[in-house]
Amino acid sequence: TVSIKLDLPPAVPNENEPEEKPVVVNIQESGSLFIADQPTSIATLEADLCAALGGGACKEERLFIRADAEVKYNQFMEVMNRLQETGYYKVGLINEDIA
């Protein structure tokens, strides 16, 4: 084990930067897709995501996927495959406990 002494300043949030809400792709049991509360489809997912992420280098931004508990694996993988095909690689998954 190697030990390195670091003297770091305390973490203080930058109050000048507004906190950005993450962009979330929601997959419903019916197969319907939404970005936040705006409907989208597999065909328009790339363009709609880029618009939601603010354009520019939108494929460098992180996005999240949330799927209803009843969503079939193939429905989920269709979205994941489409994201990868179009260059979106920074994808997080949102898991919610089922009560």
VENHU-V649566 format. One record per residue. N is the residue number from 1. RES is the residue in three letters. SS is DSSP state (helix for helix, strand for strand, loop for the rest). PHI is phi in degrees with one decimal (NA if undefined). NEAR is the number of other C-alpha atoms within 8 Angstrom. Layout:
n->N res->RES ss->SS phi->PHI near->NEAR
n->N res->RES ss->SS phi->PHI near->NEAR
This chain:
n->1 res->THR ss->loop phi->NA near->2
n->2 res->VAL ss->loop phi->-111.4 near->3
n->3 res->SER ss->loop phi->-117.0 near->4
n->4 res->ILE ss->loop phi->-124.5 near->4
n->5 res->LYS ss->loop phi->-83.6 near->4
n->6 res->LEU ss->loop phi->-120.7 near->4
n->7 res->ASP ss->loop phi->-113.5 near->4
n->8 res->LEU ss->loop phi->-98.3 near->4
n->9 res->PRO ss->loop phi->-70.0 near->4
n->10 res->PRO ss->loop phi->-66.1 near->4
n->11 res->ALA ss->loop phi->-73.6 near->4
n->12 res->VAL ss->loop phi->-127.5 near->4
n->13 res->PRO ss->loop phi->-64.2 near->4
n->14 res->ASN ss->loop phi->-77.6 near->5
n->15 res->GLU ss->loop phi->-78.4 near->5
n->16 res->ASN ss->loop phi->-81.0 near->4
n->17 res->GLU ss->loop phi->-90.9 near->5
n->18 res->PRO ss->loop phi->-70.0 near->5
n->19 res->GLU ss->loop phi->-74.6 near->4
n->20 res->GLU ss->loop phi->-89.8 near->4
n->21 res->LYS ss->loop phi->-81.3 near->4
n->22 res->PRO ss->loop phi->-70.1 near->7
n->23 res->VAL ss->strand phi->-86.1 near->11
n->24 res->VAL ss->strand phi->-121.3 near->10
n->25 res->VAL ss->strand phi->-93.9 near->12
n->26 res->ASN ss->strand phi->-101.9 near->12
n->27 res->ILE ss->strand phi->-111.1 near->14
n->28 res->GLN ss->loop phi->-95.2 near->11
n->29 res->GLU ss->loop phi->-54.6 near->11
n->30 res->SER ss->loop phi->-70.5 near->5
n->31 res->GLY ss->loop phi->97.3 near->8
n->32 res->SER ss->loop phi->-67.0 near->10
n->33 res->LEU ss->strand phi->-113.4 near->12
n->34 res->PHE ss->strand phi->-136.9 near->12
n->35 res->ILE ss->strand phi->-108.3 near->14
n->36 res->ALA ss->loop phi->59.9 near->8
n->37 res->ASP ss->loop phi->-111.8 near->5
n->38 res->GLN ss->strand phi->-96.4 near->6
n->39 res->PRO ss->strand phi->-66.2 near->8
n->40 res->THR ss->strand phi->-146.8 near->11
n->41 res->SER ss->loop phi->-143.1 near->9
n->42 res->ILE ss->loop phi->-57.7 near->8
n->43 res->ALA ss->loop phi->-65.0 near->5
n->44 res->THR ss->loop phi->-107.0 near->8
n->45 res->LEU ss->helix phi->-58.2 near->9
n->46 res->GLU ss->helix phi->-59.8 near->9
n->47 res->ALA ss->helix phi->-66.4 near->7
n->48 res->ASP ss->helix phi->-66.4 near->10
n->49 res->LEU ss->helix phi->-65.4 near->10
n->50 res->CYS ss->helix phi->-61.6 near->12
n->51 res->ALA ss->helix phi->-65.4 near->8
n->52 res->ALA ss->helix phi->-67.4 near->9
n->53 res->LEU ss->loop phi->-87.3 near->9
n->54 res->GLY ss->loop phi->93.7 near->7
n->55 res->GLY ss->loop phi->70.7 near->8
n->56 res->GLY ss->loop phi->63.8 near->5
n->57 res->ALA ss->loop phi->-87.0 near->6
n->58 res->CYS ss->helix phi->-62.8 near->10
n->59 res->LYS ss->helix phi->-74.6 near->10
n->60 res->GLU ss->helix phi->-89.7 near->8
n->61 res->GLU ss->loop phi->-85.2 near->8
n->62 res->ARG ss->loop phi->-85.0 near->10
n->63 res->LEU ss->strand phi->-133.9 near->11
n->64 res->PHE ss->strand phi->-126.9 near->12
n->65 res->ILE ss->strand phi->-120.7 near->12
n->66 res->ARG ss->strand phi->-124.7 near->11
n->67 res->ALA ss->strand phi->-120.6 near->11
n->68 res->ASP ss->loop phi->-58.8 near->9
n->69 res->ALA ss->loop phi->-60.7 near->6
n->70 res->GLU ss->loop phi->-89.1 near->6
n->71 res->VAL ss->loop phi->-66.0 near->13
n->72 res->LYS ss->loop phi->-73.3 near->7
n->73 res->TYR ss->helix phi->-56.0 near->6
n->74 res->ASN ss->helix phi->-65.5 near->6
n->75 res->GLN ss->helix phi->-66.2 near->9
n->76 res->PHE ss->helix phi->-64.3 near->11
n->77 res->MET ss->helix phi->-66.8 near->8
n->78 res->GLU ss->helix phi->-61.6 near->8
n->79 res->VAL ss->helix phi->-67.7 near->9
n->80 res->MET ss->helix phi->-59.6 near->8
n->81 res->ASN ss->helix phi->-62.9 near->8
n->82 res->ARG ss->helix phi->-63.4 near->9
n->83 res->LEU ss->helix phi->-62.2 near->11
n->84 res->GLN ss->helix phi->-68.2 near->9
n->85 res->GLU ss->helix phi->-61.0 near->7
n->86 res->THR ss->loop phi->-97.2 near->7
n->87 res->GLY ss->loop phi->96.1 near->7
n->88 res->TYR ss->loop phi->-91.9 near->10
n->89 res->TYR ss->loop phi->-112.4 near->8
n->90 res->LYS ss->loop phi->-94.1 near->9
n->91 res->VAL ss->strand phi->-119.0 near->9
n->92 res->GLY ss->strand phi->-108.3 near->8
n->93 res->LEU ss->strand phi->-110.3 near->7
n->94 res->ILE ss->strand phi->-104.4 near->8
n->95 res->ASN ss->loop phi->-111.1 near->5
n->96 res->GLU ss->loop phi->-123.1 near->4
n->97 res->ASP ss->loop phi->-66.5 near->4
n->98 res->ILE ss->loop phi->-96.9 near->4
n->99 res->ALA ss->loop phi->-90.4 near->2
